[in-house]
Amino acid sequence: MNQLAIHNPANGALITQVSADDANSVAAKAAAARAAQPGWLAVPLLERKACITRFRAGVVAELDALAGIMTSETGKPIKMSRNELNGLLGRIDFFLKEVDALLQTETVFDEGGMTEQIEHTPLGVVANISAWNYPWFVGGNVFIPALLTGNAVLYKASEYATLTGLAMARLLHAAGIPKDVFIAVVGAGDVGAALMAQKIDGLFFTGSYATGAKIAQALGPRMVKLQLELGGKDPTYVCEDANPKTAAESLADGAMYNTGQSCCSVERIYVHEKIYDAFVAAFLQTVHDFKVGDPTSEDTYIGALTRAQQLDVLDAQVADAKAKGATLLCGGHRLNGSGNWYAPTVFTNVNHSMELMREESFGPIIGIQKVSGDAEAVQLMNDTRYGLTAGVFTPDQARAKALLSQVNAGSVYWNCCDRVSPRLPWSGHGDSGVGLTLSTYGIQTFMRPKAWHLRQA
């Protein structure tokens, strides 16, 4: 059996090694899931919900230990790990509350001896190639509604969140989910490729555009349901009537939370020229107050980057911005010592010739650009191949809605940012992906409608 080494990104230390899958073991797991799925569908919904309720209780009982595992393998500050797990509980509650109504067969016509009904049936076997930056959120958005609606799940955690994925499997099995209904698949890219080669009914992936495009190319000819939650280059515009200090504090958190490793992190900021200087001063002060340090410390805000490769991406964006005339206000370099550390970095005098303003950073780095007004801001916000989130800060709700209605984004924010709700769909435009999770639509996505035409003899 292959071995996968798990390292702590904060210090480079080896945490452990775990057994990894190969093509043969992945095929065996897929066959087992296929065989187990009809039996799971036959389990009454009430019992399926009871299993997920027990899983929720297991997460609560082990929350601190689970947060510690996630912090050790991702570098996420411990407070943020606990925040993620606590946030997961609300998502579970939402799925449990909404699933009954969504599984009901609908009678849409009944007249003259002809009845038309819509039945909602599970996809079957769902493969989920998940992410490392928010493994409980991203994974839970898929496997919880998938299981509730009667699917079997092959769950491949990111190789950078493997221990968390194995903890998910352990808790689900302890809660009563059969072992062949939720199966953890362990490994890196080659194992993900082996998983895609199996007979599956849906593939749900969260990660980079480059990998998502390869997945789409591979699975497209097979007509498998495909959902791709990809990257973003999320913009926010701060209007001249906004409070610069309030906006700066919110957006600094939106840019740097989880060390900037969020699909919906604020990655571009446009500020009206009338309050630009005040905003930049407040933003810089807020970033200076963020504590960089040991991710296990309660007061740490900026932790280690999960992937060492991202350090090169940030270095390249910094060098490009400097070469093209941007002003570096703080950071712009790796931090000394072992592990994957990068100083919080703020640039002004940026423009769209710079990679910093065009390509996903996924780190604690931000560019702030001065704009003359609303028209320029909207044009720049839409000057991207991505379309995940966008925001506007202004006390005028009508103005914000008018501006955001012109922006191509799956989620838009007024006077807030970097926010996800279980009640709202999570989707993107352009290279931010296809499909959606969360909301009632994010439960329905794991089912297919079956049309019934019933004529009385």
LOFIMI-814441 format. One line per field, with one value per residue (C-alpha): residue number from 1; x, y, z; residue in three letters. Coordinates in pm, whole numbers, always signed. Example, Ala and Ser with C-alpha at 12.3 -4.5 7.8 and 13.67 -1.06 7.14 Angstrom:
BEGIN
pos <- 1,2
px <- +1230,+1367
py <- -450,-106
pz <- +780,+714
code <- Ala,Ser
END
This chain:
BEGIN
pos <- 1,2,3,4,5,6,7,8,9,10,11,12,13,14,15,16,17,18,19,20,21,22,23,24,25,26,27,28,29,30,31,32,33,34,35,36,37,38,39,40,41,42,43,44,45,46,47,48,49,50,51,52,53,54,55,56,57,58,59,60,61,62,63,64,65,66,67,68,69,70,71,72,73,74,75,76,77,78,79,80,81,82,83,84,85,86,87,88,89,90,91,92,93,94,95,96,97,98,99,100,101,102,103,104,105,106,107,108,109,110,111,112,113,114,115,116,117,118,119,120,121,122,123,124,125,126,127,128,129,130,131,132,133,134,135,136,137,138,139,140,141,142,143,144,145,146,147,148,149,150,151,152,153,154,155,156,157,158,159,160,161,162,163,164,165,166,167,168,169,170,171,172,173,174,175,176,177,178,179,180,181,182,183,184,185,186,187,188,189,190,191,192,193,194,195,196,197,198,199,200,201,202,203,204,205,206,207,208,209,210,211,212,213,214,215,216,217,218,219,220,221,222,223,224,225,226,227,228,229,230,231,232,233,234,235,236,237,238,239,240,241,242,243,244,245,246,247,248,249,250,251,252,253,254,255,256,257,258,259,260,261,262,263,264,265,266,267,268,269,270,271,272,273,274,275,276,277,278,279,280,281,282,283,284,285,286,287,288,289,290,291,292,293,294,295,296,297,298,299,300,301,302,303,304,305,306,307,308,309,310,311,312,313,314,315,316,317,318,319,320,321,322,323,324,325,326,327,328,329,330,331,332,333,334,335,336,337,338,339,340,341,342,343,344,345,346,347,348,349,350,351,352,353,354,355,356,357,358,359,360,361,362,363,364,365,366,367,368,369,370,371,372,373,374,375,376,377,378,379,380,381,382,383,384,385,386,387,388,389,390,391,392,393,394,395,396,397,398,399,400,401,402,403,404,405,406,407,408,409,410,411,412,413,414,415,416,417,418,419,420,421,422,423,424,425,426,427,428,429,430,431,432,433,434,435,436,437,438,439,440,441,442,443,444,445,446,447,448,449,450,451,452,453,454,455,456,457
px <- +0,+125,+196,+96,+308,+124,+332,+262,+286,+373,+705,+750,+744,+610,+284,+226,+199,-127,-210,-302,-517,-411,-611,-711,-831,-1022,-1199,-1288,-1425,-1633,-1779,-1863,-2037,-2235,-2352,-2443,-2636,-2974,-2983,-2910,-3188,-3424,-3348,-3635,-3553,-3624,-3338,-3104,-3171,-3110,-2767,-2674,-2808,-2583,-2292,-2358,-2348,-2018,-1869,-1982,-1838,-1496,-1492,-1170,-982,-1111,-1007,-660,-630,-733,-490,-203,-235,-351,-188,-528,-531,-703,-979,-1067,-1069,-1321,-1521,-1543,-1667,-1920,-2038,-2082,-2346,-2581,-2540,-2626,-2936,-3044,-3010,-3199,-3482,-3528,-3473,-3819,-4010,-3761,-3795,-4173,-4321,-4504,-4835,-4831,-5140,-5445,-5735,-5946,-5788,-5431,-5196,-4848,-4598,-4235,-4041,-3701,-3450,-3083,-2803,-2659,-2285,-2139,-1765,-1645,-1291,-1279,-1064,-815,-888,-1230,-1252,-1553,-1751,-1666,-1703,-2019,-2183,-2163,-2171,-2443,-2718,-2591,-2632,-2966,-3108,-3003,-2670,-2352,-2042,-1680,-1503,-1149,-1018,-737,-399,-348,-654,-638,-658,-967,-1125,-1056,-1212,-1525,-1551,-1498,-1771,-2017,-1969,-2005,-2331,-2474,-2384,-2280,-1909,-1972,-2214,-1954,-1604,-1291,-1050,-694,-423,-307,-379,-322,-584,-826,-771,-839,-1161,-1279,-1221,-1483,-1849,-1994,-2316,-2184,-1847,-1828,-1492,-1362,-1023,-833,-956,-665,-761,-1132,-1075,-888,-1172,-1431,-1230,-1203,-1564,-1745,-1772,-1911,-2214,-2158,-2316,-2032,-2007,-1694,-1642,-1331,-1141,-1223,-1066,-1326,-1361,-1511,-1582,-1579,-1792,-1710,-2003,-1880,-1711,-1348,-1246,-1541,-1495,-1119,-1156,-1413,-1217,-885,-1049,-1211,-873,-661,-894,-764,-439,-620,-687,-1057,-1230,-1430,-1144,-1143,-870,-919,-1028,-1138,-1176,-1328,-1060,-1235,-1175,-884,-613,-825,-921,-563,-441,-713,-658,-285,-336,-579,-334,-50,-262,-306,-88,+123,+231,+184,-149,-221,-213,-551,-448,-295,-474,-234,-120,+97,+8,-109,+79,+446,+391,+179,+483,+618,+289,+296,+663,+587,+289,+495,+783,+544,+361,+687,+822,+507,+510,+296,+375,+446,+316,+394,+505,+600,+828,+848,+902,+1210,+1205,+1070,+723,+520,+502,+431,+407,+72,+120,-54,+1,-136,-101,-195,-363,-490,-163,-48,-99,-193,-514,-592,-493,-602,-354,-484,-260,-233,-187,-407,-401,-594,-676,-809,-1111,-1289,-1642,-1906,-1866,-1493,-1541,-1799,-1584,-1284,-1486,-1604,-1258,-1190,-1241,-1381,-1718,-1757,-1833,-1834,-1922,-2001,-1965,-2204,-2482,-2716,-2879,-3039,-2703,-2539,-2809,-2785,-2409,-2407,-2678,-2422,-2148,-2104,-2087,-2271,-2286,-2293,-2244,-2361,-2146,-2004,-1775,-1633,-1966,-2146,-2497,-2656,-2980,-2828,-2687,-2310,-2223,-2001,-1977,-1706,-1395,-1534,-1713,-2042,-2318,-2392,-2407,-2601,-2961,-3251,-3104,-2790,-2997,-3181,-2851,-2796,-3124,-3262,-3628,-3824,-4134,-4441,-4728,-5013,-5333,-5623,-5738
py <- +0,+348,+593,+960,+1185,+1455,+1760,+2059,+2369,+2589,+2414,+2152,+1866,+1525,+1464,+1108,+884,+721,+448,+591,+447,+332,+264,-84,+20,+315,+82,-153,+134,+261,-86,-114,+224,+124,-195,-19,+277,+106,-21,+326,+474,+216,+344,+574,+944,+973,+734,+897,+1226,+1059,+946,+1300,+1432,+1186,+1293,+1653,+1551,+1375,+1690,+1889,+1633,+1637,+1994,+2105,+1794,+1823,+2188,+2087,+1828,+2082,+2344,+2096,+1994,+2321,+2594,+2757,+2958,+2755,+3010,+2996,+2617,+2627,+2892,+2663,+2369,+2580,+2724,+2373,+2303,+2565,+2422,+2074,+2213,+2383,+2066,+1862,+2117,+2150,+1802,+1657,+1901,+1874,+1495,+1500,+1384,+1677,+1644,+1921,+1822,+1605,+1634,+1418,+1095,+1217,+1281,+1432,+1400,+1485,+1240,+1338,+1053,+1050,+1075,+745,+742,+1087,+1152,+1454,+1585,+1836,+2131,+2196,+2560,+2495,+2116,+2088,+2358,+2249,+1878,+1921,+2123,+1809,+1494,+1595,+1673,+1390,+1137,+1278,+1242,+877,+890,+700,+920,+863,+1142,+1235,+1494,+1715,+1559,+1871,+1787,+1408,+1363,+1582,+1371,+1053,+1208,+1287,+925,+796,+1020,+941,+568,+599,+785,+494,+572,+236,+213,+149,+443,+701,+596,+804,+797,+894,+1038,+1316,+1402,+1053,+916,+1189,+1087,+724,+829,+1016,+705,+509,+468,+761,+962,+1299,+1466,+1760,+1937,+2240,+2379,+2571,+2667,+2478,+2150,+2212,+2261,+1929,+1755,+1906,+1792,+1439,+1394,+1596,+1313,+1080,+1299,+1273,+1548,+1787,+2071,+2281,+2536,+2717,+3034,+3400,+3743,+3903,+4283,+4541,+4907,+5163,+5465,+5820,+5826,+5515,+5534,+5471,+5325,+5087,+4973,+4931,+4717,+4492,+4456,+4393,+4101,+3994,+3996,+3834,+3593,+3235,+3389,+3497,+3136,+3162,+3145,+3449,+3644,+4007,+4017,+4359,+4684,+4997,+5315,+5645,+5911,+6136,+5895,+5697,+5830,+5788,+5436,+5330,+5465,+5278,+4961,+4965,+5016,+4723,+4493,+4602,+4490,+4136,+3898,+3658,+3353,+2998,+2875,+2696,+3024,+3175,+3528,+3437,+3587,+3514,+3153,+2953,+2899,+2544,+2484,+2573,+2624,+2930,+3116,+3123,+3261,+3544,+3621,+3644,+3876,+4101,+4121,+4194,+4468,+4636,+4622,+4789,+5076,+4970,+5106,+4844,+4964,+4655,+4294,+4165,+3887,+3545,+3528,+3367,+3023,+2684,+2642,+2830,+3188,+3510,+3860,+4040,+4251,+4570,+4751,+5083,+5252,+4926,+4873,+4594,+4540,+4365,+3997,+4102,+4252,+3980,+3635,+3465,+3525,+3293,+3449,+3750,+4007,+4285,+4566,+4890,+5100,+5458,+5522,+5838,+5714,+5445,+5389,+5326,+5100,+4880,+4855,+4741,+4500,+4326,+4325,+3965,+3611,+3519,+3596,+3452,+3744,+4125,+4396,+4764,+4980,+5276,+5380,+5400,+5061,+5166,+5278,+4953,+4744,+4947,+4897,+4531,+4449,+4541,+4316,+3958,+3757,+3467,+3639,+4012,+4198,+4533,+4662,+4317,+4063,+3710,+3572,+3247,+3148,+2801,+2970,+3122,+2940,+2941,+2971,+3160,+3310,+3248,+3073,+3061,+2744,+2576,+2446,+2537,+2420,+2543,+2669,+2444,+2441,+2288,+1997,+1949,+1931,+1581,+1458,+1419,+1475,+1181,+1274,+1052,+1050,+852,+784,+613,+313
pz <- +0,-83,+196,+209,+431,+626,+720,+944,+721,+1019,+1086,+815,+1067,+968,+1151,+1034,+731,+624,+378,+40,-234,-577,-892,-776,-431,-575,-818,-533,-325,-615,-670,-300,-302,-612,-444,-117,-257,-321,+35,+169,-44,+105,+456,+559,+543,+916,+990,+739,+917,+1254,+1132,+1031,+1362,+1547,+1324,+1427,+1792,+1730,+1581,+1885,+2126,+1957,+1833,+2001,+1895,+1537,+1527,+1644,+1366,+1103,+1235,+1244,+880,+720,+930,+993,+1319,+1588,+1646,+1277,+1286,+1569,+1383,+1082,+1285,+1470,+1140,+1003,+1267,+1125,+777,+902,+1076,+753,+546,+807,+816,+440,+300,+375,+157,-128,-146,-175,-504,-666,-847,-1106,-1307,-1232,-1475,-1704,-1589,-1654,-1364,-1398,-1117,-1051,-837,-695,-709,-600,-854,-725,-652,-594,-605,-411,-463,-182,-73,+206,+290,+448,+450,+682,+502,+148,+224,+432,+155,-57,+150,+397,+140,-80,+200,+312,-39,-69,-250,-171,-147,-243,-57,-154,+86,-34,+43,+260,+474,+479,+856,+863,+588,+780,+1092,+890,+781,+1134,+1277,+998,+1043,+1420,+1359,+1161,+800,+650,+572,+204,+176,+275,+174,+224,-69,+27,-192,-420,-783,-919,-683,-788,-1150,-1060,-888,-1196,-1406,-1210,-1293,-1100,-1133,-1021,-965,-728,-721,-533,-625,-888,-1234,-1395,-1228,-1284,-1657,-1676,-1493,-1728,-2031,-1894,-1783,-2049,-2304,-2036,-1960,-1585,-1375,-1302,-1053,-1030,-753,-868,-792,-765,-791,-573,-592,-357,-428,-145,-236,-130,+117,+304,+643,+546,+882,+906,+547,+591,+902,+734,+411,+581,+757,+430,+257,+527,+712,+694,+571,+255,+155,+75,-262,-154,+4,-99,-364,-526,-361,-548,-344,-449,-475,-222,+69,-73,+159,+473,+370,+299,+634,+825,+623,+689,+1061,+1074,+896,+1124,+1421,+1286,+1484,+1279,+1474,+1594,+1455,+1783,+1978,+2061,+1958,+1620,+1322,+1035,+1020,+782,+419,+368,+42,+2,-372,-303,-171,-525,-658,-404,-472,-843,-791,-564,-813,-1101,-908,-806,-1160,-1293,-1047,-751,-405,-139,+199,+404,+370,+28,+146,+306,+680,+827,+982,+890,+743,+484,+610,+420,+561,+524,+211,+97,-234,-356,-695,-861,-1198,-1415,-1595,-1276,-1197,-844,-982,-1236,-1107,-786,-503,-231,+31,+264,-13,-150,-404,-346,-652,-663,-885,-996,-953,-996,-1369,-1346,-1044,-1219,-1531,-1327,-1114,-1431,-1589,-1487,-1608,-1266,-1110,-761,-526,-533,-285,-241,+70,+89,+327,+24,-36,-363,-497,-388,-556,-875,-886,-792,-1047,-1313,-1172,-1291,-969,-808,-467,-395,-68,+62,+348,+418,+252,+266,+388,+307,+420,+406,+298,-18,-323,-369,-736,-978,-1324,-1581,-1458,-1104,-1202,-1286,-1063,-703,-346,-41,-22,-120,-472,-322,-190,-518,-706,-563,-711,-1059,-1147,-1282,-1480,-1436,-1690,-1535,-1735,-1564,-1769
code <- Met,Asn,Gln,Leu,Ala,Ile,His,Asn,Pro,Ala,Asn,Gly,Ala,Leu,Ile,Thr,Gln,Val,Ser,Ala,Asp,Asp,Ala,Asn,Ser,Val,Ala,Ala,Lys,Ala,Ala,Ala,Ala,Arg,Ala,Ala,Gln,Pro,Gly,Trp,Leu,Ala,Val,Pro,Leu,Leu,Glu,Arg,Lys,Ala,Cys,Ile,Thr,Arg,Phe,Arg,Ala,Gly,Val,Val,Ala,Glu,Leu,Asp,Ala,Leu,Ala,Gly,Ile,Met,Thr,Ser,Glu,Thr,Gly,Lys,Pro,Ile,Lys,Met,Ser,Arg,Asn,Glu,Leu,Asn,Gly,Leu,Leu,Gly,Arg,Ile,Asp,Phe,Phe,Leu,Lys,Glu,Val,Asp,Ala,Leu,Leu,Gln,Thr,Glu,Thr,Val,Phe,Asp,Glu,Gly,Gly,Met,Thr,Glu,Gln,Ile,Glu,His,Thr,Pro,Leu,Gly,Val,Val,Ala,Asn,Ile,Ser,Ala,Trp,Asn,Tyr,Pro,Trp,Phe,Val,Gly,Gly,Asn,Val,Phe,Ile,Pro,Ala,Leu,Leu,Thr,Gly,Asn,Ala,Val,Leu,Tyr,Lys,Ala,Ser,Glu,Tyr,Ala,Thr,Leu,Thr,Gly,Leu,Ala,Met,Ala,Arg,Leu,Leu,His,Ala,Ala,Gly,Ile,Pro,Lys,Asp,Val,Phe,Ile,Ala,Val,Val,Gly,Ala,Gly,Asp,Val,Gly,Ala,Ala,Leu,Met,Ala,Gln,Lys,Ile,Asp,Gly,Leu,Phe,Phe,Thr,Gly,Ser,Tyr,Ala,Thr,Gly,Ala,Lys,Ile,Ala,Gln,Ala,Leu,Gly,Pro,Arg,Met,Val,Lys,Leu,Gln,Leu,Glu,Leu,Gly,Gly,Lys,Asp,Pro,Thr,Tyr,Val,Cys,Glu,Asp,Ala,Asn,Pro,Lys,Thr,Ala,Ala,Glu,Ser,Leu,Ala,Asp,Gly,Ala,Met,Tyr,Asn,Thr,Gly,Gln,Ser,Cys,Cys,Ser,Val,Glu,Arg,Ile,Tyr,Val,His,Glu,Lys,Ile,Tyr,Asp,Ala,Phe,Val,Ala,Ala,Phe,Leu,Gln,Thr,Val,His,Asp,Phe,Lys,Val,Gly,Asp,Pro,Thr,Ser,Glu,Asp,Thr,Tyr,Ile,Gly,Ala,Leu,Thr,Arg,Ala,Gln,Gln,Leu,Asp,Val,Leu,Asp,Ala,Gln,Val,Ala,Asp,Ala,Lys,Ala,Lys,Gly,Ala,Thr,Leu,Leu,Cys,Gly,Gly,His,Arg,Leu,Asn,Gly,Ser,Gly,Asn,Trp,Tyr,Ala,Pro,Thr,Val,Phe,Thr,Asn,Val,Asn,His,Ser,Met,Glu,Leu,Met,Arg,Glu,Glu,Ser,Phe,Gly,Pro,Ile,Ile,Gly,Ile,Gln,Lys,Val,Ser,Gly,Asp,Ala,Glu,Ala,Val,Gln,Leu,Met,Asn,Asp,Thr,Arg,Tyr,Gly,Leu,Thr,Ala,Gly,Val,Phe,Thr,Pro,Asp,Gln,Ala,Arg,Ala,Lys,Ala,Leu,Leu,Ser,Gln,Val,Asn,Ala,Gly,Ser,Val,Tyr,Trp,Asn,Cys,Cys,Asp,Arg,Val,Ser,Pro,Arg,Leu,Pro,Trp,Ser,Gly,His,Gly,Asp,Ser,Gly,Val,Gly,Leu,Thr,Leu,Ser,Thr,Tyr,Gly,Ile,Gln,Thr,Phe,Met,Arg,Pro,Lys,Ala,Trp,His,Leu,Arg,Gln,Ala
END
